[in-house]
Amino acid sequence: MSPVLLFILGVIFVAIGIAASIALHEVGHLLPAKLFKVRVTKYMIGFGPTVWSKRRGETEYGLKAIPLGGYVSMIGMYPPNKEDGTVRTSSTGMFQSLASDARSLAHEEIGPDDENRVFYRLPVWKKIIIMLGGPAMNLLIGVVLTAVLLMGFGTASQTTTIADVSKCQVKAGETVDPDSADCKPTPAAAAGLLPNDTITSFDGKAVTNWDELTGWIRASAGRQVSITVERGGATVSTTVTPVLSARPVLGPDGRQAKAADGSLQYQDVGFLGIGAQTALVQQPASSVLPMAGENIKQVAGVVVNLPERVAGVAKAAFSEEPRDPNGPISVVGVGRVAGEVAAMEEVPLQSRFAALVGLLAGLNFALAVFNLIPLLPLDGGHIAGALYEGARRQIAKLFGRPDPGAFDIAKLLPVTYVVAVLLMGMGALLIYADIVKPVNLFG
């Protein structure tokens, strides 16, 4: 199959995955809304003109022309104006008009039998459950896909099979010609170890994983030990003497640690001169939630520093600076990454498919975290409004005051529109950057 076709298939796979994630996000709002008897008038995937719709019961289900989101319309999202016979004064007349328009739209479909089926009359906890339903659905999708990735495909892990054998002993930063007299054979080369040998025992102990073997090698400097390998179906035994060598000290992030003066850190340990092959190794169910938690933590770190990250994207897009591979990307960037992964013919098909599943899992975690930002029109903004309503009612009850009623979230529509404009601007910037200065994840 040609790389171009593989690229297209990768993009299509992720596009379908994104559409399904959006659709299920809205299902997360739809189901609790119907459970709590709120009348839902529309369930739509996308924005813009409707290309297909069908009414089932009281809800119209449909697809819009622009598949970049979705929404669920519930009647009575905003409480009506209090009819107290007075004219509400405001120093921001345009904003007051926006709130009034929103209320009129929210109530235009309310019939005489819907008085107890409006959203604003729900208890606070029901409002929160409805608005949490979307992000919760994305979290669930992310966890399920993470389980498929770890337990079904596995993760790339070092195996006990040798990938390469270094011919010469060299110090950090040095190179030696293997054919020159300066080449001093590594212990592995001197013992006749070969690529594709699978190490089965070391110093009389059964070898089950690479990390364990590495620890034994590091602790055996200057001591002759036995080693057994499987080679072409036969068992080969020999002896090796690990030499003392300065090896990099790795930090928790997997990068080489630095000393207080900024210099790279090394430590003298036993060294053989072999590298490990990698393969997909299935992981236990206990690894799913920790991995999901780590992904959520990484996404949250990006979201917390989003203004700074977006500024970095803008600087890179309009200068010669490279893009931050850990920064935000648009759907265009996600599609490009998916296509590049699918087109990597040198990588086994199973590994490529696993990478695409992992990409969709990460995207769902990102959707969940991003939607929980406490700003309208995001789900987190509605949750924050419900929490404020609950707190206001509790304070009134505590001091013996009348119930202030439902919080009129329509008053925050000016902020909503500002946030919406900023989000659209950010999206446009990320799309532009992903076209002119895409993230380079593969070197």
Secondary structure, DSSP 8 states (H G I E B T S, - for coil): --HHHHHHHHHHHHHHHHHHHHHHHHHHHHHHHHHTT--EEEEEEEEEEEEEEEEETTEEEEEEEEEEEEEEEETTSS------SS----S-HHHHHHHHHHHHHHHTT--TT-TTS-GGGS-HHHHHHHHHHHHHHHHHHHHHHHHIIIIII-EEEEEEEEEEE--B---TT----TTSTT--B-HHHHTT--TT-EEEEETTEE---HHHHHHHHHTTTT--EEEEEEETTEEEEEEE--EEEEEE-B-TTSSB-B-TTS-B-EEEEEE--EEEEEEEE---GGGHHHHHHHHHHHHHHHHHTHHHHHHHHHHHHTSS----TTS---HHHHHHHHHHHHT-TTS-HHHHHHHHHHHHHHHHHHHHHHHTSSSTTSHHHHHHHHHHHHHHHHHHHHTT-----S--GGGGHHHHHHHHHHHHHHHHHHHHHHHHS------
